[in-house]
C-alpha cells in the first residue's frame, strides 16, 4: 500500500495556488483596464459637454452657430424612428418566435430558419444600411425619410427580438400548456391565454433592448443618406429626419472646422447615454418585477 506524502501534496497544491492567483490577478487587471478606459472616456465626454446642456440646447433646432444649435430635431427624429421600429419588430419578431417555438416541426427547415436568424444577428450593421438604401430608399423610391430609416433599423434589430422572444416563450413551463389543453383549450387559445401572458416580461425586455440598439446605431442611417442639415422638425413618417447618433457623428466630423462642434457632440452623447440608461433600466425592472419563477 502506497502512502501519500503530506509534503508532496502541499508542494503540488502550493504551485497550483500560485498559478491560480496569477490567473486571478491577470483577469482582474484586464477588467480594471477596461473599466479605466471607459471611465476616462466618460469623464472626457462629461467634461467637454456638460456645460453646453441647457434648455436652449434641448429645445432649439440645428444651426451653424454653435451657441444657437440644439438637438430638438434629432430628439423628434429619434422618437419617430422608435414609433416605426417598435410595432414592426414586435409584430414580426414575436410572430416569428411563436411560429418557431409553438407551430414549426423540428426538422431541417426549422433548423435552417433558426440558423439564419442567429447568423443575421451577427451581420455588420452597415450591411443593413446598404439593404435599406437599395430596397427602401431606391427601389421603393422613399428616399431618406423616417419610414425608410425605421424599416431599415427594424431589419437590423429583428433577429434580436426573435431570439429573445423565443427564449421567453421557451421558458414557459410545459405543464402550463398541458393544463390548458386538459381544460379543452385549442393551440391558439393556449398561446393567447397562457404562453404570451407568462412570457410577456421577457418579450418586452428583448424589445426594449432592441430599441436601445436601434436608436444607438449610426452606420445604417449614414449609408441610407440621413442628413444632419438645417431641416425642419419632422411631422410625419415621410419627412426627412436625423437622430441623436447621426448628429453626434456629423458634429464630430465637422469639429475639425469648428472646435465648438466637439462640445456639442459631447453634450449630445450625454443625452443619448441617459436615454439608453433609462431604457435599459426599464427593461431590467420589467424583467425583475413581472417575470414569474416556476
C-alpha positions in Angstrom: 0.0 0.0 0.0 1.4 3.3 -1.1 1.1 6.2 1.4 0.5 9.8 0.4 3.3 12.1 1.3 1.9 15.2 3.0 4.8 17.4 2.0 4.4 16.4 -1.7 0.7 17.2 -1.7 1.4 20.6 -0.1 4.1 21.3 -2.6 1.8 20.5 -5.6 -1.1 22.4 -4.1 1.2 25.3 -3.4 2.2 25.5 -7.1 -1.4 25.2 -8.2 -2.4 28.0 -5.8 0.3 30.2 -7.2 -0.9 29.6 -10.8 -4.5 30.3 -9.7 -3.5 33.6 -8.0 -1.6 34.7 -11.1 -4.5 34.0 -13.4 -6.9 35.7 -10.9 -4.6 38.8 -10.9 -4.4 38.9 -14.7 -8.2 38.7 -15.1 -8.6 41.4 -12.5 -6.1 43.6 -14.3 -7.9 43.1 -17.6 -11.2 44.0 -16.0 -9.7 47.1 -14.3 -8.1 48.2 -17.6 -11.5 48.1 -19.4 -13.2 49.9 -16.6 -10.4 52.6 -16.5 -10.6 53.2 -20.3 -14.4 53.5 -20.1 -14.1 55.8 -17.0 -11.7 58.1 -18.9 -13.9 58.3 -21.9 -17.0 59.1 -19.8 -15.0 61.7 -17.9 -13.9 63.4 -21.0 -17.4 63.4 -22.5 -18.9 64.9 -19.4 -16.1 67.4 -19.0 -16.5 68.7 -22.6 -20.3 68.5 -22.9 -22.0 69.1 -19.5 -21.6 72.9 -19.7 -23.4 73.0 -23.0 -26.6 71.3 -21.8 -29.4 73.7 -21.1 -33.0 74.2 -22.2 -31.9 76.1 -25.4 -29.7 73.2 -26.4 -32.6 70.7 -25.8 -35.3 72.8 -27.5 -33.6 74.6 -30.4 -33.2 73.3 -33.9 -30.0 72.7 -35.7 -27.9 75.8 -36.5 -24.5 76.5 -38.0 -23.9 78.8 -34.9 -22.7 76.5 -32.1 -24.2 78.9 -29.5 -27.7 78.6 -31.0 -27.6 74.9 -32.1 -29.9 72.5 -30.5 -31.0 68.8 -30.8 -34.8 69.0 -30.7 -34.9 67.9 -34.3 -32.7 64.9 -33.5 -34.8 64.1 -30.5 -38.1 64.2 -32.5 -36.4 62.1 -35.3 -35.4 59.5 -32.7 -38.9 59.3 -31.3 -40.4 58.9 -34.8 -37.9 56.2 -35.5 -38.9 54.3 -32.4 -42.6 54.6 -33.4 -41.7 52.7 -36.6 -39.3 50.2 -35.2 -41.3 49.2 -32.1 -44.5 47.9 -33.8 -42.7 46.4 -36.8 -40.3 44.4 -34.6 -42.9 43.3 -32.1 -45.4 42.1 -34.8 -42.8 40.3 -37.0 -40.4 39.3 -34.2 -42.9 37.9 -31.7 -44.9 36.3 -34.5 -41.8 34.5 -35.9 -40.9 33.4 -32.4 -44.3 31.9 -31.8 -44.2 30.1 -35.1 -40.8 28.6 -34.5 -41.5 27.6 -30.9 -45.1 26.5 -31.0 -46.0 25.5 -34.6 -42.9 24.6 -36.6 -42.0 21.0 -36.6 -38.4 20.2 -35.5 -36.5 19.4 -38.7 -34.3 20.7 -41.4 -36.5 23.6 -42.3 -36.9 24.8 -38.7 -33.1 24.4 -38.1 -32.4 26.3 -41.4 -34.6 29.2 -40.3 -33.2 29.2 -36.8 -29.6 29.2 -38.0 -30.1 32.1 -40.4 -31.9 34.2 -37.8 -28.9 33.6 -35.5 -26.5 34.5 -38.3 -28.4 37.7 -39.1 -27.8 38.9 -35.5 -24.1 38.9 -36.3 -24.2 40.7 -39.6 -22.5 44.1 -39.6 -25.0 47.0 -39.3 -23.6 48.7 -42.4 -24.9 45.7 -44.5 -28.4 46.5 -43.3 -27.8 50.1 -44.3 -26.9 49.0 -47.9 -30.0 46.8 -47.9 -32.2 49.7 -46.8 -30.7 52.1 -49.3 -31.3 49.5 -52.1 -34.8 48.4 -51.2 -36.5 51.2 -49.3 -34.7 54.3 -50.5 -34.3 53.5 -54.2 -36.5 50.5 -55.2 -39.5 51.7 -53.2 -38.5 55.3 -54.0 -38.9 56.5 -50.4 -35.7 58.4 -50.1 -34.0 59.2 -46.8 -37.3 59.6 -44.8 -38.4 58.3 -41.4 -40.3 55.3 -42.9 -37.2 54.1 -44.8 -35.0 54.6 -41.8 -37.5 52.9 -39.5 -37.8 49.8 -41.7 -34.1 49.6 -42.1 -33.5 49.7 -38.4 -36.3 47.2 -37.9 -34.5 44.7 -40.1 -31.3 45.3 -38.0 -32.9 44.5 -34.6 -35.4 42.0 -35.7 -33.1 38.9 -35.1 -32.6 40.2 -31.5 -36.3 40.4 -30.9 -36.9 36.9 -32.4 -34.2 35.2 -30.3 -35.2 37.0 -27.0 -38.9 36.2 -27.6 -38.0 32.6 -28.3 -36.1 32.3 -25.1 -39.0 33.9 -23.2 -41.6 31.5 -24.8 -39.3 28.5 -24.2 -39.1 29.4 -20.5 -42.8 28.9 -20.1 -43.2 25.6 -18.3 -44.7 22.7 -20.3 -47.2 21.8 -17.5 -49.0 25.2 -18.0 -49.6 24.3 -21.7 -50.7 20.8 -20.7 -53.1 22.1 -18.1 -54.6 24.4 -20.7 -55.0 21.5 -23.2 -56.5 19.5 -20.4 -59.3 22.1 -20.0 -60.2 21.8 -23.6 -58.3 24.9 -24.9 -57.1 24.9 -28.5 -53.5 25.6 -29.5 -54.2 29.3 -30.2 -56.2 29.7 -27.0 -53.3 28.2 -25.1 -50.8 30.6 -26.7 -53.0 33.6 -26.3 -54.1 33.0 -22.7 -51.2 31.1 -21.2 -48.0 31.3 -23.2 -48.0 35.0 -24.1 -49.1 36.4 -20.7 -46.5 34.3 -19.0 -43.7 35.2 -21.4 -44.6 38.9 -22.0 -42.0 40.3 -19.4 -39.1 38.6 -21.3 -40.5 39.6 -24.7 -40.8 43.3 -23.6 -37.3 43.2 -22.2 -36.0 42.0 -25.5 -38.0 44.6 -27.4 -36.7 47.5 -25.2 -33.1 46.3 -25.6 -33.6 46.1 -29.3 -35.0 49.6 -29.4 -31.9 50.7 -27.4 -29.7 49.3 -30.1 -31.8 50.8 -32.9 -31.5 54.4 -31.5 -27.8 53.9 -30.8 -26.8 52.8 -34.3 -25.3 55.3 -36.8 -23.8 53.3 -39.8 -27.1 52.1 -41.4 -28.6 55.6 -41.4 -25.5 57.2 -42.7 -25.4 54.8 -45.6 -29.1 55.4 -46.1 -28.2 59.1 -46.6 -29.8 60.6 -43.4 -28.8 64.2 -43.4 -27.8 66.4 -40.4 -28.5 69.6 -42.2 -30.8 72.5 -41.3 -34.0 70.6 -41.9 -37.4 71.4 -40.3 -38.8 69.3 -37.5 -40.4 66.1 -38.8 -44.2 66.0 -38.8 -44.9 62.6 -40.4 -43.1 59.4 -41.4 -42.4 60.7 -44.9 -40.4 63.7 -43.7 -36.6 63.8 -43.8 -35.1 63.5 -40.3 -32.0 63.0 -38.2 -31.4 61.2 -34.9 -29.0 61.7 -32.0 -26.2 59.3 -33.1 -26.2 60.7 -36.6 -26.0 64.2 -35.2 -23.1 63.1 -33.0 -21.3 61.7 -36.0 -21.6 64.8 -38.2 -20.7 67.2 -35.3 -17.6 65.1 -34.6 -16.6 65.1 -38.2 -17.1 68.9 -38.5 -15.3 69.6 -35.3 -12.1 69.8 -37.3 -13.5 73.0 -38.8 -15.5 74.4 -35.9 -14.0 73.4 -32.5 -17.2 74.0 -30.6 -18.9 71.2 -32.5 -16.9 68.8 -30.4 -18.6 70.2 -27.3 -22.0 69.9 -28.9 -21.2 66.3 -29.8 -20.1 65.5 -26.2 -23.3 67.1 -24.9 -25.4 65.0 -27.3 -23.6 61.9 -26.2 -24.5 62.6 -22.6 -28.2 62.9 -23.6 -28.0 59.7 -25.6 -26.3 57.8 -22.8 -29.0 59.0 -20.4 -31.8 57.8 -22.7 -30.1 54.4 -23.2 -29.5 54.0 -19.5 -33.2 54.7 -18.7 -34.4 52.3 -21.4 -32.1 49.5 -20.2 -33.1 50.2 -16.5 -36.8 49.9 -17.5 -36.1 46.6 -19.3 -34.4 45.2 -16.1 -37.2 46.5 -13.9 -39.9 44.9 -16.1 -38.0 41.6 -16.1 -37.4 41.5 -12.3 -40.9 42.7 -11.4 -43.2 40.7 -13.6 -41.2 37.6 -14.5 -42.6 34.6 -12.6 -40.5 31.8 -11.2 -41.6 28.2 -11.7 
